[in-house]
Amino acid sequence: MVPARFALEMQERGWILRADIIWCKPNRIPASVEDRVNQTYEHVFHFVRNKKYFFDLDAIKVKGNNGKMKNPGDVWAINTQALKGDHTATYPEELVEKIVKCGSPKKGVVFDPFMGTGTAWVVSRKLGRRFVGFEINKKFFDYA
């Protein structure tokens, strides 16, 4: 329940939760657990500080069955992406790209408080955004 607790604490601190996107992992890594089901999704929270904020829906629209572009909804099925190293919770560039495109303008700033191995940093640079990130684990920071 860490994601839920994090979301509640962010709201207590004045942030507005605009969306709880579910990242569905079609090619998830098999788990060896036998006393529960394998987790096949993660939460991606969209927090904003003010009621008026930047959001570019057009940047992430998907083609519907009728051929017209539509809102992608809040469940995104995106395959995981292999990474050399021993960080087991990396995000695929395709997922981060959607987040950066809709959540920040070109030349804007992307902030990642849990930088990990730097996927958001790499994607932000590719998309022409500036980046600020924090990572407590020196090994992951050095990798990034």
N, C-alpha and C positions, 0 to 999 in steps of 0.2 A: 504493500500500500504506500510505498515511498512516493510514487508520482502523485497520488491523490493528496497526500500530506503536503507535498511541495506546492501543489496548486492552491490548496487552502491557505497555506502560509503566505504565498505571494499575494493573495487577495487580502489577507489581513494587513499586509504592508502597503496596500493602496493600489496594487496592480489590477487591471481588468482582464479577465479571461475571456477572450473573444471566440476561441475555438479550441476544442479538444479533438485533434486529428488522430485517427488510428492508423499507424503504419502496420499494415498486414504484410507479413514476410512469407511469401509463397515458397521460397526455397530455404526456409529456416534450417539451422543446424540441428540435427537430431539430439535429443536430450536423453541421458541415461536414467532419468528419474523414473521410479516405478510406483510412487505413492501419490502422484498427481498428474494432471495433463501437462503437456509441453506448452510453454507460452509461445504463441505464434504472432504476437503483436506488441507494439509499444505505443505509448502516448507521445504525441508531439503537441505541446501547448503553445498557443498563440496568445501572448500577453501584450497588453499595451498600457501605457501610462496615462493617456488621456482619451476622452471619448472621440476626439477627432485625431485620426492617425493615417499614415500611408498604408494603402493596400491595393495591389494591382492584380485583380482577379483575371484580367485578360491574359496575363503572363503565364497562367497555369491552367487555363481552360483545356478541356479535352473534347475530342470529337464524339458526338453522340451517335446513336443508331441511325438517326435521320440525316447524318452528315453535317449537322450544324454544331458549332462549338457550344459547350455547356460548362456549367460550374462542376468541378470535379467531386464535390461532396467531401465528407469528412473521413472516408476510409480510402487510403491510398495503398494499393497492392504494388509493392516495389521489392524486387529481389535484393537480398543482402549482397554485399560486395566483399570479396576476399581481401585481406590486408596482411602483408608480411609483418611479423611481430606477434606479441602476445596480448594485445588489447582485444578483449572478446566482445566489446559493445560498440563497435564502430558503426557509423552511419554510411550508407552508400551515397556516392556523389549525386545520383539522380534524385534522391529524397531531399538532400540539402539544397540542391539547385532550385527545386520548387519553392522551398521555404524562403530562400534568399530572394528569388525573383518576385514573389508576391509581397514580401515583407519589407523590402528596402529599395529605394530608388537608386538608379545608376549614380555612382559617386557617393552614395550614402555609406553609413557605417553599420557593420554587422557586429553584434556583440554575442560572444559565446562564453558563458561562465563555466562551462564544463568542456574545455577544448579537446581533451583526449589527444588523439593523434593528429589533429589539425585539418580534418576534412572540411569544416566550415571555412577555415582560413584559405585553403586551396580553392574551393569553389567561389568564395567571395572575390578573390583576386581575379579568377578567370572571368567573372561577370562584371568586373569594373567597380567593385565596392571596396571600401576601406574595412579593416578588421581590427577588433580588439578582443582578446581572449585571455582566459585564466585557466591554469591547470595546476593542481596541487601535486600531481605525480610527476616527479622530475624525469623519469624514464620516458613517459609519454610526451612530456614537453620537449625533451631533446629529440625524440622521433619526429615530432611536428616540425 
